[in-house]
Amino acid sequence: MVKPVIKWATYNNWSGPYIKGSQPYKPPNKLTEWDVIAYAVGYPEGGCYDSYFAADGTAVTFGLFQWTATSSRLQTLLFRCLDQASDVYLKTVGELFDDLGLELSLNLTSDQGELRKNGKVLDPTALRATFTPPNGKCPKTGPEWKTACEIAKAFWALGQDPEIQRIQQEFFQAELYLESLVKRPKLKGKTIASILYPTTDLGNDDVLPPTAYTPARALFWSFWQNSPRQAEQYLNSIPGSFKSDPKTFTLKLARKFAHSTFGNWGIEKAAENGREARYTKIAKCVNALMGKDTLLLIP
């Protein structure tokens, strides 16, 4: 029987357990645009449905696309798991929450006020206190470490199930569709779809083959998953028309991301920190699926 390998990580003032995961996303031989995007987004995040990270102040970061609990996106995904694969959910994370006396909550009601006050509802304060105990300084021995490992194993077990893996994919596709249609302040009131999907039925992207538009979309969504508002700001700064000249637009977007000073995204910034640039990882993913130099590995 496969067992998870639980390791220790630190990030800024936080520390906690993580599991690298053993169930990666595997693009099929007959690619759709969705497969390129999923690979480009998932791989830099670890690329596994069963990966778990609890050492960066997000309380829990889980799954192929590394949803975080403190942003509520992970809780939304967990509700979908409960709805569509209740047996698996209740035997893993659901059982864990019961043992810890915690409740999922998307929107707190007045009846839940006391629960939140007592740390029983999964609001950010309660999440960090429970999943990264205490104050992000969980020792590797003793009861707190044991609890942290049990939490990690429950999420890992959830991500091992094929039905949960399907739910993760469909949930992310739905997220991209809905987020594409929202008017964004960082885009001067435009939508993501109005820029990146000028000729395509966005709702059918999961069945369309890759096109000249795909590399830019894969690059953008990977950045967006990591930092939505920064990605939107960069997208808004690119001159020209994606619809009339997708290759030139993609090159400009690639250079913007490749030389970003945000986190370890840009090549120069990552080199300063002794890391491989996030942009480089994404370019390798897209090139592996669509052909050499589809996204340039910009020096």
Backbone bond lengths (Angstrom), bond angles and torsions (degrees), N, CA, C in turn:
res aa  C-N    CA-C-N  psi(-1)  N-CA   C-N-CA  omega(-1)  CA-C   N-CA-C  phi
1 M - - - 1.472 - - 1.524 110.22 -
2 V 1.324 117.05 132.67 1.463 121.52 -179.96 1.526 109.79 -70.18
3 K 1.317 115.57 135.42 1.454 120.87 176.18 1.529 109.55 -119.97
4 P 1.321 117.82 146.09 1.468 119.68 -179.93 1.524 111.48 -73.20
5 V 1.321 115.23 146.53 1.461 121.08 174.79 1.524 107.43 -99.37
6 I 1.317 116.54 109.14 1.467 121.68 -176.65 1.517 109.32 -96.45
7 K 1.321 116.04 125.12 1.462 121.23 -179.94 1.526 109.62 -121.76
8 W 1.309 114.69 173.82 1.462 122.35 -176.11 1.523 109.86 -108.42
9 A 1.328 116.56 140.89 1.463 120.35 179.61 1.515 109.71 -139.09
10 T 1.313 115.91 154.49 1.463 122.19 173.38 1.515 108.65 -131.32
11 Y 1.334 115.82 146.00 1.456 121.70 178.34 1.519 107.79 -150.00
12 N 1.325 116.55 116.14 1.456 121.71 -174.72 1.536 109.60 51.22
13 N 1.320 118.05 -119.65 1.463 120.38 -178.29 1.524 113.33 -93.30
14 W 1.339 117.09 5.12 1.455 120.72 -176.31 1.517 111.28 -105.97
15 S 1.320 115.75 158.01 1.455 121.11 173.08 1.516 108.94 -154.50
16 G 1.320 116.47 156.56 1.445 119.94 -179.17 1.514 111.64 168.69
17 P 1.336 117.69 -177.58 1.463 121.57 -176.45 1.523 112.57 -83.12
18 Y 1.335 114.87 157.79 1.461 119.39 171.49 1.527 109.43 -147.18
19 I 1.311 115.71 153.98 1.457 123.25 175.66 1.519 107.34 -126.01
20 K 1.302 116.59 123.59 1.462 120.72 -176.31 1.524 111.74 -65.41
21 G 1.322 117.36 -32.86 1.459 120.61 -179.60 1.517 112.32 95.46
22 S 1.322 115.67 153.30 1.465 120.86 -177.55 1.523 112.72 -131.23
23 Q 1.338 116.97 6.54 1.463 121.64 -178.44 1.533 109.50 -118.04
24 P 1.327 117.92 82.91 1.469 120.25 -176.24 1.517 112.93 -80.08
25 Y 1.321 114.92 159.93 1.459 120.60 171.99 1.525 108.10 -74.82
26 K 1.332 116.79 129.30 1.456 121.28 -178.86 1.529 109.13 -118.57
27 P 1.329 117.78 107.25 1.470 119.89 179.39 1.529 110.89 -60.71
28 P 1.323 117.60 139.50 1.476 120.54 178.94 1.521 110.74 -75.09
29 N 1.329 115.43 168.18 1.467 120.04 179.14 1.527 111.07 -66.75
30 K 1.331 116.69 -39.26 1.464 121.23 178.26 1.521 108.12 -93.13
31 L 1.341 115.62 98.17 1.461 121.05 -170.98 1.520 112.78 -78.97
32 T 1.312 115.25 144.78 1.452 122.40 163.63 1.521 107.38 -111.67
33 E 1.325 115.95 169.63 1.461 118.65 176.20 1.532 110.71 -60.86
34 W 1.322 115.97 -36.54 1.460 119.57 178.82 1.530 111.47 -57.01
35 D 1.334 117.92 -39.98 1.468 121.17 -178.50 1.522 111.12 -63.37
36 V 1.322 117.16 -39.96 1.471 120.51 178.84 1.525 109.88 -65.65
37 I 1.325 116.44 -44.42 1.464 120.37 179.50 1.525 110.51 -64.23
38 A 1.329 117.10 -46.14 1.464 120.69 -178.59 1.523 111.12 -60.47
39 Y 1.320 117.20 -41.38 1.469 121.04 179.88 1.526 110.78 -67.37
40 A 1.321 116.60 -42.75 1.465 120.53 -178.77 1.523 112.38 -68.20
41 V 1.325 116.71 -32.88 1.462 120.53 179.25 1.524 110.77 -81.06
42 G 1.328 116.42 -44.20 1.452 120.29 -173.31 1.510 114.61 -74.87
43 Y 1.327 117.60 -42.70 1.466 120.07 -173.56 1.525 113.71 -59.02
44 P 1.332 120.08 -47.91 1.468 119.43 178.51 1.527 113.20 -63.87
45 E 1.341 117.10 -19.10 1.462 121.24 178.65 1.530 111.92 -91.33
46 G 1.319 117.26 5.26 1.456 121.42 -177.35 1.512 112.08 114.81
47 G 1.346 115.97 -28.84 1.445 121.09 170.94 1.507 116.38 68.84
48 C 1.349 118.53 24.12 1.466 120.55 -178.38 1.527 111.04 -130.04
49 Y 1.321 115.15 138.38 1.461 120.95 178.84 1.521 112.43 -64.90
50 D 1.344 117.22 -25.45 1.458 121.50 -173.67 1.525 113.00 -108.22
51 S 1.330 117.79 17.04 1.468 120.12 179.37 1.527 110.54 -76.80
52 Y 1.327 114.48 150.76 1.469 121.16 -174.83 1.521 108.10 -145.49
53 F 1.342 115.70 137.77 1.466 120.27 -179.88 1.525 108.54 -143.99
54 A 1.317 116.86 130.33 1.471 120.22 -177.32 1.522 110.63 -138.60
55 A 1.328 115.93 48.78 1.462 118.49 -175.47 1.525 112.97 -138.55
56 D 1.342 117.76 27.44 1.461 118.21 -177.53 1.525 113.32 -136.06
57 G 1.328 117.34 17.47 1.458 120.02 177.08 1.512 114.52 85.42
58 T 1.340 117.41 -0.09 1.468 120.33 176.40 1.531 110.97 -92.06
59 A 1.307 117.36 2.75 1.468 125.27 -178.94 1.519 110.72 73.13
60 V 1.326 117.03 -64.82 1.462 121.32 176.49 1.521 108.65 -137.85
61 T 1.324 115.93 130.28 1.455 122.30 171.05 1.514 105.86 -122.15
62 F 1.335 116.71 125.69 1.464 118.97 -167.80 1.521 112.00 -143.65
63 G 1.332 114.56 147.78 1.448 121.53 165.75 1.516 115.65 93.58
64 L 1.323 114.56 179.55 1.457 122.29 -176.14 1.517 112.12 -57.21
65 F 1.322 116.76 -39.81 1.456 120.59 -177.17 1.524 112.38 -108.15
66 Q 1.350 115.82 16.04 1.460 123.05 171.33 1.531 113.08 51.44
67 W 1.326 115.36 60.62 1.454 120.50 175.28 1.526 109.72 -72.97
68 T 1.321 116.99 143.83 1.464 120.90 -178.03 1.524 111.16 -108.36
69 A 1.336 115.06 145.25 1.454 120.67 -177.08 1.521 112.21 -73.82
70 T 1.330 117.18 -38.34 1.460 118.98 -175.23 1.524 112.67 -71.00
71 S 1.329 118.45 -16.54 1.463 120.96 176.32 1.525 111.57 -88.47
72 S 1.321 117.08 -7.48 1.468 126.56 -178.58 1.527 112.72 79.91
73 R 1.331 119.32 -9.37 1.464 120.12 -179.71 1.526 110.79 -64.64
74 L 1.341 116.75 -39.72 1.456 118.98 179.10 1.522 110.67 -65.67
75 Q 1.320 117.07 -39.77 1.460 118.82 179.16 1.528 110.83 -63.22
76 T 1.320 116.79 -36.63 1.463 120.26 176.87 1.519 110.44 -63.14
77 L 1.337 116.75 -43.18 1.461 120.78 176.60 1.525 110.73 -61.53
78 L 1.329 117.63 -42.55 1.461 120.82 -178.63 1.525 111.43 -63.83
79 F 1.335 116.72 -36.70 1.457 119.19 175.20 1.525 110.39 -61.04
80 R 1.324 116.91 -39.49 1.464 119.85 179.02 1.529 110.51 -66.89
81 C 1.334 116.65 -38.39 1.471 120.11 176.49 1.522 110.54 -62.26
82 L 1.330 115.78 -42.75 1.462 120.33 178.43 1.525 110.82 -62.08
83 D 1.319 116.96 -38.58 1.460 121.44 -177.27 1.521 112.18 -74.13
84 Q 1.340 117.54 -40.30 1.463 120.75 -171.51 1.526 114.25 -101.43
85 A 1.319 118.29 -18.82 1.468 121.65 -179.69 1.522 108.78 -144.24
86 S 1.330 114.40 59.81 1.468 119.86 -170.83 1.522 113.00 -62.20
87 D 1.350 117.67 -37.30 1.458 119.69 -178.51 1.523 111.64 -60.49
88 V 1.339 116.09 -45.79 1.459 120.74 179.97 1.519 110.18 -66.93
89 Y 1.318 116.04 -45.42 1.471 120.04 -178.30 1.520 111.28 -60.82
90 L 1.341 116.76 -47.41 1.462 120.40 -175.32 1.528 112.46 -67.32
91 K 1.335 117.46 -28.05 1.463 120.93 179.28 1.528 112.43 -80.04
92 T 1.309 117.52 -13.66 1.473 120.44 -175.41 1.529 110.49 -118.13
93 V 1.318 116.43 -92.28 1.455 120.65 -176.06 1.525 111.47 -68.90
94 G 1.330 117.33 -36.98 1.456 119.72 179.11 1.511 112.14 -61.24
95 E 1.299 116.55 -42.80 1.468 121.18 177.70 1.518 110.61 -64.36
96 L 1.322 115.90 -39.78 1.466 120.90 177.42 1.528 111.30 -60.07
97 F 1.339 116.22 -48.53 1.465 119.27 -179.71 1.525 111.90 -61.03
98 D 1.329 116.01 -38.67 1.463 119.11 177.27 1.527 110.87 -61.57
99 D 1.318 116.26 -44.15 1.470 120.62 -179.54 1.523 111.56 -63.06
100 L 1.343 116.23 -33.85 1.467 120.74 -177.83 1.528 112.31 -88.88
101 G 1.331 116.50 -6.85 1.463 119.58 -178.28 1.505 113.48 71.13
102 L 1.338 117.12 32.82 1.462 122.15 -178.69 1.518 110.54 -108.39
103 E 1.330 115.51 155.80 1.451 121.33 177.81 1.520 110.14 -130.61
104 L 1.335 116.08 136.95 1.454 120.53 171.64 1.516 109.51 -64.89
105 S 1.327 116.62 142.78 1.456 119.45 176.46 1.515 109.65 -152.90
106 L 1.332 115.92 123.68 1.459 120.57 173.95 1.522 110.67 -88.47
107 N 1.319 115.65 -44.09 1.459 121.11 179.42 1.522 108.59 -135.43
108 L 1.307 116.04 117.25 1.456 120.15 -178.47 1.523 110.82 -69.49
109 T 1.327 116.95 137.26 1.453 122.12 173.22 1.523 108.58 -105.38
110 S 1.314 116.33 173.21 1.462 119.57 -179.70 1.527 111.00 -61.36
111 D 1.342 116.35 -31.75 1.457 120.02 179.63 1.524 112.25 -67.56
112 Q 1.321 115.71 -21.55 1.459 119.31 -178.08 1.527 112.45 -94.06
113 G 1.305 117.05 -1.44 1.457 120.23 -177.57 1.515 113.24 -56.26
114 E 1.324 116.22 -43.70 1.464 119.95 -178.91 1.525 110.98 -68.69
115 L 1.331 115.65 -37.28 1.458 119.20 176.61 1.521 111.04 -62.10
116 R 1.331 115.51 -42.30 1.459 118.61 179.58 1.517 110.48 -65.96
117 K 1.317 116.42 -42.25 1.463 121.27 179.74 1.526 110.59 -57.74
118 N 1.332 116.15 -36.19 1.459 121.19 -178.20 1.533 113.13 -92.99
119 G 1.316 116.05 9.68 1.458 119.32 176.29 1.505 114.49 73.95
120 K 1.336 119.22 23.73 1.456 122.15 -177.41 1.524 113.26 -97.15
121 V 1.311 117.33 -11.94 1.458 121.40 177.54 1.522 107.73 -106.46
122 L 1.332 115.77 147.13 1.451 118.66 -172.69 1.523 113.14 -80.67
123 D 1.334 116.75 63.41 1.448 121.54 170.26 1.528 107.08 -87.39
124 P 1.341 119.22 165.41 1.464 120.41 -173.85 1.523 115.25 -53.95
125 T 1.324 117.70 -42.46 1.462 119.29 -178.43 1.525 110.94 -63.92
126 A 1.327 116.41 -47.33 1.461 120.31 179.37 1.524 111.20 -65.30
127 L 1.325 116.12 -37.36 1.454 119.81 179.51 1.517 111.72 -61.48
128 R 1.327 116.53 -51.21 1.458 119.18 -178.75 1.520 111.51 -62.82
129 A 1.326 116.69 -39.37 1.462 120.59 -178.74 1.520 111.20 -65.62
130 T 1.337 117.16 -33.14 1.454 121.21 -176.47 1.524 112.18 -88.42
131 F 1.322 117.27 -46.05 1.449 120.62 -171.78 1.527 113.76 -92.05
132 T 1.288 118.13 -15.85 1.459 121.19 175.46 1.527 108.05 -132.05
133 P 1.335 117.68 65.27 1.471 121.02 -170.05 1.517 113.00 -86.22
134 P 1.342 116.99 157.39 1.466 123.74 -36.02 1.509 108.31 -89.57
135 N 1.291 117.20 140.85 1.462 123.45 -179.80 1.521 112.45 54.74
136 G 1.326 115.78 33.17 1.458 119.20 178.55 1.502 114.39 76.26
137 K 1.314 118.74 8.73 1.465 121.97 -177.87 1.521 109.29 -118.97
138 C 1.299 116.35 69.54 1.458 121.57 -178.84 1.524 109.56 -91.33
139 P 1.337 119.17 117.10 1.471 120.24 179.37 1.517 111.43 -67.26
140 K 1.332 116.76 157.10 1.455 120.87 -177.89 1.529 112.90 -80.42
141 T 1.294 117.82 4.08 1.449 121.64 177.39 1.526 108.86 -134.18
142 G 1.329 116.26 164.98 1.452 119.64 175.87 1.516 113.23 88.99
143 P 1.335 117.25 -179.45 1.470 121.66 -173.15 1.518 114.35 -63.93
144 E 1.335 118.44 -33.39 1.464 119.47 -179.30 1.517 110.87 -67.71
145 W 1.315 117.15 -40.65 1.459 120.23 177.41 1.521 110.45 -66.26
146 K 1.314 117.70 -38.87 1.461 121.33 178.40 1.526 110.31 -62.05
147 T 1.338 116.53 -44.67 1.468 119.93 178.48 1.522 110.84 -63.00
148 A 1.338 116.95 -43.70 1.465 121.15 -179.93 1.528 110.59 -60.57
149 C 1.332 117.37 -38.50 1.460 120.47 179.57 1.525 111.65 -70.32
150 E 1.327 117.66 -37.85 1.455 120.80 178.07 1.531 110.44 -63.74
151 I 1.327 116.90 -38.54 1.464 121.13 176.57 1.526 110.30 -63.05
152 A 1.325 116.06 -46.58 1.460 120.87 179.88 1.522 111.07 -59.88
153 K 1.317 117.60 -43.37 1.467 121.55 -177.97 1.527 111.54 -66.85
154 A 1.334 117.15 -34.40 1.466 119.89 179.37 1.524 111.04 -65.45
155 F 1.331 116.94 -44.33 1.464 119.82 178.22 1.520 110.85 -67.11
156 W 1.317 116.42 -40.02 1.469 120.32 177.82 1.527 110.68 -59.02
157 A 1.326 116.28 -44.88 1.465 120.45 179.42 1.523 111.39 -62.69
158 L 1.325 117.33 -37.45 1.457 120.84 176.72 1.525 110.51 -60.35
159 G 1.328 116.89 -46.64 1.455 121.56 -177.20 1.514 114.66 -71.30
160 Q 1.332 117.94 -12.60 1.460 122.01 178.38 1.532 112.35 -74.00
161 D 1.312 117.31 -23.16 1.456 121.37 -172.65 1.531 111.58 -78.16
162 P 1.334 118.72 131.30 1.468 121.82 -179.56 1.529 113.65 -58.99
163 E 1.331 117.67 -36.20 1.453 120.06 179.50 1.525 110.74 -66.15
164 I 1.319 117.09 -39.67 1.460 121.45 177.19 1.527 110.32 -66.01
165 Q 1.312 116.67 -34.86 1.464 120.39 177.68 1.528 110.43 -65.08
166 R 1.311 116.45 -41.42 1.473 120.16 175.86 1.523 110.73 -62.33
167 I 1.317 116.37 -42.23 1.462 120.90 -179.90 1.524 110.11 -62.89
168 Q 1.331 117.55 -39.77 1.470 120.27 177.96 1.522 111.02 -59.63
169 Q 1.327 116.85 -45.10 1.468 120.03 179.45 1.524 111.40 -61.88
170 E 1.326 116.05 -49.76 1.462 119.58 -176.84 1.527 111.50 -66.34
171 F 1.313 116.95 -34.40 1.455 120.91 178.45 1.527 110.59 -64.47
172 F 1.329 116.44 -42.87 1.463 119.70 -179.63 1.520 111.32 -68.26
173 Q 1.320 117.38 -39.55 1.463 120.17 176.38 1.525 110.71 -59.96
174 A 1.321 116.30 -43.08 1.465 120.13 178.96 1.520 110.93 -65.10
175 E 1.330 116.77 -38.78 1.469 120.58 177.22 1.521 110.84 -59.29
176 L 1.315 117.13 -48.36 1.464 120.55 -177.34 1.524 110.93 -62.94
177 Y 1.316 115.96 -41.23 1.458 119.96 179.72 1.527 110.79 -61.26
178 L 1.326 116.48 -49.66 1.465 120.53 -177.54 1.525 111.49 -67.62
179 E 1.333 116.62 -42.86 1.458 120.00 -178.71 1.519 111.68 -66.53
180 S 1.321 117.20 -28.10 1.466 121.13 -179.42 1.515 112.43 -67.14
181 L 1.322 116.99 -23.85 1.458 121.13 -172.42 1.527 113.77 -99.19
182 V 1.337 116.65 1.17 1.472 121.03 -179.60 1.529 109.75 -88.88
183 K 1.318 117.19 134.50 1.467 121.03 176.22 1.521 109.35 -70.54
184 R 1.337 116.19 127.89 1.446 121.92 -170.74 1.529 112.30 -110.14
185 P 1.333 117.51 128.76 1.477 119.64 175.77 1.524 112.66 -58.49
186 K 1.329 117.18 -38.22 1.468 120.33 -179.39 1.522 112.29 -70.55
187 L 1.329 116.22 -14.89 1.467 121.24 175.47 1.524 111.26 -104.19
188 K 1.340 115.96 19.83 1.467 121.45 -179.78 1.524 112.00 58.48
189 G 1.334 116.00 38.15 1.442 121.15 177.17 1.516 115.19 86.33
190 K 1.334 117.31 -2.04 1.467 120.15 177.11 1.525 109.82 -83.04
191 T 1.309 116.23 168.72 1.457 121.00 174.66 1.523 109.71 -100.75
192 I 1.317 116.33 159.20 1.464 120.77 174.73 1.528 109.90 -62.19
193 A 1.329 115.94 -40.14 1.464 120.27 -178.62 1.527 112.06 -61.54
194 S 1.337 117.21 -36.33 1.463 120.00 -177.67 1.521 111.61 -65.34
195 I 1.324 118.05 -21.82 1.465 121.58 179.64 1.524 111.26 -98.37
196 L 1.347 116.74 -50.68 1.460 120.40 -171.62 1.524 114.30 -90.69
197 Y 1.340 117.46 -13.57 1.458 120.09 -178.02 1.527 110.51 -129.53
198 P 1.334 117.14 57.50 1.469 119.85 -174.10 1.522 114.16 -74.53
199 T 1.334 118.64 -20.74 1.468 119.93 -176.29 1.516 112.59 -128.90
200 T 1.327 117.43 5.70 1.459 120.82 -171.91 1.515 111.21 -116.79
201 D 1.309 116.52 140.69 1.457 121.39 170.78 1.518 107.59 -71.29
202 L 1.308 116.00 103.38 1.462 121.39 -174.30 1.516 111.74 -57.13
203 G 1.314 117.71 -36.05 1.452 121.30 -177.51 1.516 113.95 -66.61
204 N 1.345 117.34 -15.92 1.461 120.42 -178.71 1.521 113.02 -109.24
205 D 1.325 117.35 13.79 1.463 119.78 -176.48 1.516 113.38 -62.32
206 D 1.326 116.80 -23.43 1.458 118.72 -178.49 1.526 112.83 -69.63
207 V 1.323 119.22 -15.54 1.461 121.13 -178.59 1.527 112.39 -114.85
208 L 1.305 118.80 -0.15 1.457 121.42 -179.27 1.528 110.69 -87.81
209 P 1.328 117.77 142.66 1.466 119.76 176.62 1.523 110.52 -71.53
210 P 1.336 117.54 160.72 1.469 120.29 177.42 1.529 111.09 -60.28
211 T 1.330 115.30 145.72 1.460 122.07 178.80 1.528 108.85 -133.67
212 A 1.325 115.91 -173.25 1.463 120.49 177.01 1.520 111.99 -64.52
213 Y 1.330 116.79 -17.89 1.463 120.30 179.19 1.535 112.40 -81.54
214 T 1.297 116.92 -21.13 1.465 121.32 -169.44 1.530 114.76 -61.55
215 P 1.350 120.76 -45.98 1.468 119.34 -177.26 1.522 113.45 -57.13
216 A 1.333 117.40 -42.61 1.461 120.13 179.82 1.524 110.75 -64.97
217 R 1.314 116.70 -39.94 1.459 120.36 179.48 1.524 111.18 -65.73
218 A 1.328 116.53 -43.05 1.463 120.39 179.22 1.531 110.45 -63.26
219 L 1.328 116.29 -42.39 1.462 120.84 178.78 1.517 111.22 -63.60
220 F 1.317 116.14 -47.15 1.463 119.52 -178.53 1.518 111.48 -62.71
221 W 1.342 118.05 -47.90 1.463 120.01 -175.08 1.522 111.79 -66.88
222 S 1.314 117.06 -30.05 1.464 118.77 176.87 1.518 110.59 -67.54
223 F 1.325 117.02 -42.18 1.462 120.54 175.83 1.521 110.02 -67.09
224 W 1.319 116.18 -41.13 1.467 120.84 -178.55 1.522 111.35 -60.31
225 Q 1.332 116.49 -41.32 1.465 119.91 179.92 1.522 111.26 -61.95
226 N 1.320 116.61 -32.18 1.457 121.95 -179.25 1.522 112.04 -84.60
227 S 1.328 116.85 -38.12 1.468 121.45 -178.55 1.530 109.73 -155.92
228 P 1.334 117.46 87.84 1.471 121.18 -172.72 1.522 114.94 -55.66
229 R 1.322 117.86 -50.87 1.461 119.33 -173.68 1.531 111.42 -68.15
230 Q 1.331 117.29 -36.08 1.467 120.09 177.97 1.526 109.77 -65.32
231 A 1.323 117.07 -41.97 1.462 121.01 179.20 1.521 111.01 -61.85
232 E 1.318 116.16 -42.48 1.471 120.25 179.96 1.527 111.09 -65.74
233 Q 1.325 116.45 -37.77 1.463 120.12 178.19 1.517 110.56 -64.22
234 Y 1.323 117.43 -42.46 1.457 120.96 178.08 1.526 111.03 -64.64
235 L 1.322 116.65 -42.66 1.462 120.27 -179.78 1.522 110.83 -60.44
236 N 1.302 116.34 -39.67 1.464 120.84 -179.07 1.521 112.32 -67.46
237 S 1.328 117.20 -22.85 1.470 120.92 -175.67 1.526 113.19 -83.99
238 I 1.337 117.72 -7.56 1.463 120.36 -175.77 1.528 110.15 -84.10
239 P 1.336 117.57 120.16 1.474 120.15 178.29 1.525 111.00 -78.99
240 G 1.306 115.70 162.54 1.456 120.72 176.91 1.513 112.00 95.45
241 S 1.330 114.46 176.08 1.459 121.52 -176.31 1.519 110.58 -109.23
242 F 1.322 115.82 121.47 1.451 120.36 176.30 1.526 110.47 -65.37
243 K 1.317 116.13 -35.87 1.457 121.05 -178.03 1.522 112.04 -65.44
244 S 1.327 117.47 -43.57 1.470 120.21 -174.88 1.517 113.35 -84.43
245 D 1.352 117.26 -27.35 1.467 120.15 -177.42 1.528 109.70 -146.21
246 P 1.342 117.62 74.48 1.468 120.47 -175.47 1.524 113.83 -62.84
247 K 1.339 118.00 -32.95 1.464 119.89 -177.94 1.528 111.33 -67.78
248 T 1.332 117.22 -45.33 1.470 120.07 179.07 1.518 110.82 -66.06
249 F 1.316 116.47 -42.60 1.462 121.09 178.09 1.519 110.41 -60.11
250 T 1.331 117.09 -43.07 1.460 121.63 -179.42 1.517 110.63 -63.75
251 L 1.332 117.48 -41.80 1.459 120.80 179.41 1.525 110.97 -62.41
252 K 1.323 116.80 -42.55 1.469 120.26 179.00 1.535 110.80 -64.37
253 L 1.323 116.04 -41.29 1.456 120.16 178.13 1.525 110.56 -65.30
254 A 1.328 115.95 -41.30 1.460 120.41 179.49 1.522 111.06 -61.82
255 R 1.318 116.91 -43.99 1.467 119.50 179.30 1.523 111.42 -64.86
256 K 1.323 116.65 -36.17 1.460 120.26 177.97 1.523 110.78 -62.01
257 F 1.311 116.14 -46.37 1.455 120.06 -178.99 1.528 111.57 -73.28
258 A 1.340 116.33 -36.67 1.457 120.19 -177.46 1.528 112.30 -65.42
259 H 1.325 116.25 -28.90 1.465 120.24 -179.98 1.524 112.16 -110.06
260 S 1.327 115.77 21.33 1.457 120.33 178.43 1.524 110.84 -63.71
261 T 1.322 115.41 147.78 1.463 120.56 174.90 1.525 111.02 -102.19
262 F 1.337 115.80 10.50 1.460 121.05 -178.17 1.529 109.89 -88.30
263 G 1.327 117.41 120.88 1.459 121.57 177.49 1.514 111.87 54.71
264 N 1.314 116.61 -137.26 1.463 121.33 176.08 1.528 111.36 -105.45
265 W 1.340 115.80 27.08 1.448 119.63 -179.19 1.514 112.45 -70.12
266 G 1.315 117.24 -47.50 1.462 121.15 -175.11 1.515 112.73 -80.49
267 I 1.320 115.45 154.45 1.456 121.51 -176.80 1.521 111.49 -63.40
268 E 1.318 116.95 -45.57 1.475 119.42 -178.59 1.524 111.32 -67.58
269 K 1.329 116.21 -44.26 1.465 120.09 -177.89 1.531 110.94 -64.31
270 A 1.322 116.49 -40.86 1.465 120.15 179.56 1.522 111.17 -65.82
271 A 1.333 115.79 -39.49 1.469 119.71 179.74 1.534 110.92 -62.04
272 E 1.328 116.09 -37.36 1.461 119.84 177.69 1.525 111.62 -60.00
273 N 1.334 116.00 -32.20 1.460 121.46 -177.68 1.526 113.18 -98.49
274 G 1.337 116.08 9.31 1.453 120.01 179.25 1.515 113.68 66.84
275 R 1.333 117.69 31.48 1.467 122.49 -176.32 1.524 110.07 -120.61
276 E 1.327 115.67 160.52 1.458 120.06 169.73 1.517 107.82 -82.08
277 A 1.314 116.76 133.23 1.464 120.74 -176.85 1.524 110.99 -62.14
278 R 1.313 115.19 141.94 1.455 120.31 176.79 1.529 109.54 -59.81
279 Y 1.322 116.30 -39.71 1.461 119.78 178.58 1.525 110.81 -57.62
280 T 1.340 117.04 -44.09 1.461 121.12 -178.54 1.520 111.28 -61.02
281 K 1.327 116.51 -41.30 1.470 120.20 178.42 1.526 111.00 -60.62
282 I 1.330 116.00 -44.01 1.458 119.94 -178.12 1.525 110.74 -66.80
283 A 1.338 116.11 -43.01 1.466 119.83 178.98 1.521 111.00 -59.07
284 K 1.314 116.85 -40.62 1.467 120.37 178.24 1.523 110.80 -63.45
285 C 1.339 116.65 -40.39 1.469 120.65 179.17 1.520 111.01 -62.26
286 V 1.332 116.15 -50.34 1.462 120.52 -177.76 1.525 110.27 -64.36
287 N 1.327 117.38 -43.27 1.459 121.01 -179.64 1.529 111.40 -63.55
288 A 1.335 116.49 -36.95 1.463 120.23 -179.33 1.522 111.44 -63.44
289 L 1.332 116.97 -34.11 1.457 120.73 -177.58 1.523 113.09 -92.16
290 M 1.333 117.45 -32.45 1.466 120.21 -172.54 1.524 113.89 -110.56
291 G 1.331 117.26 -8.11 1.454 118.80 179.09 1.507 112.11 119.23
292 K 1.321 116.74 152.71 1.452 123.02 -176.73 1.535 111.62 -58.01
293 D 1.320 115.37 135.68 1.466 124.17 175.00 1.528 113.98 67.31
294 T 1.334 117.61 17.88 1.465 118.58 172.00 1.512 109.38 -60.06
295 L 1.339 116.36 -44.98 1.453 122.24 166.32 1.516 107.10 -113.51
296 L 1.307 117.31 122.21 1.449 120.61 -174.67 1.519 111.81 -67.73
297 L 1.323 115.80 138.72 1.460 121.04 171.36 1.519 107.28 -84.42
298 I 1.318 115.47 81.01 1.457 122.69 -169.72 1.524 110.83 -67.30
299 P 1.337 118.73 126.93 1.467 120.68 179.70 1.523 111.71 -73.12
